[in-house]
């Protein structure tokens, strides 16, 4: 579209912050939804899917406006896409909570979701360039728009099809309707009080948030690390991408057994603890440019981060059950929205933080080789910052109140609650 890189970066930051701020609001809206036809979650996915497709196509449409008009269009289209994505993403993220009440099974479900995401990314990445050539070439805006339309139609159809089996699980709740009629409808402030009072949730967010922030920082400086600290070996970065895909597939058969044996608290804590010695390995191996040890460290920590990322998503659902059992109130979507809120905030601020540190230590993109202070800061952003994050994560999981034995008790209690809701819903259909 001919927009300057700085302006594009500003658009990304503003849109991300708006996107993050709307996640909790959307979570509250979903939790207050109780439709006889679409239940609590399905309606937003059903009607949001085509809007998301149209918003996606708009991102790859280049109108013939002035420079100022193009900038405004870019702001509008990206923010609109982000908002519609929130409408679909928040209820979709909460769906595993109605698919199973078992912590280990949820871990496997999230592992499957991550694996399917990796497959989709791999397929789309491999198809993009050949499809663009078919439609007129990479430099042709119309080619990008045609490809966007195909992807949008495919994604919409996939969301609709995947939504169909949920009809028997995502159901109307007569009890919630009765409470509303009696003036007992949960207010936004009440929801926030329950959310902020959920110790289990706060522990998970501390563990996940610090991990994600450090990982985003490390990812943002990774190319500088290989270029300057590892003598230009940027070719090695590709192997780290493969690690993410492999880990996603490995976790599908492993996650249920692993979490089923250790529980979520010990399962996440053990992985976090393993990350520390491998980060220390990088700290000492990088100055010697020992490629084998550097790659061993990065491959291992990348795989371990993917594990904690997957398990944290499952733990988040457990915290929603934890709150429902202790308060009698279900705020599943709002609880799930905190995960995406923290994730987006980390994405928005991590690049800014890393860029500020590099600038402060004298980074100069015009130089073929950076100063020792700059190279040291790059290394510390890759090692010491993640180590601090792992320690914070360990602290969070240490105070996590749901032990393995509690998971079994919670499962039984939630199954009882869920059975009553389904029975009441079926009686209402008769």
Order of alpha helices (4+ residues) and beta strands (2+ residues): alpha-alpha-alpha-alpha-alpha-alpha-alpha-alpha-alpha-alpha-alpha-alpha-alpha-alpha-alpha
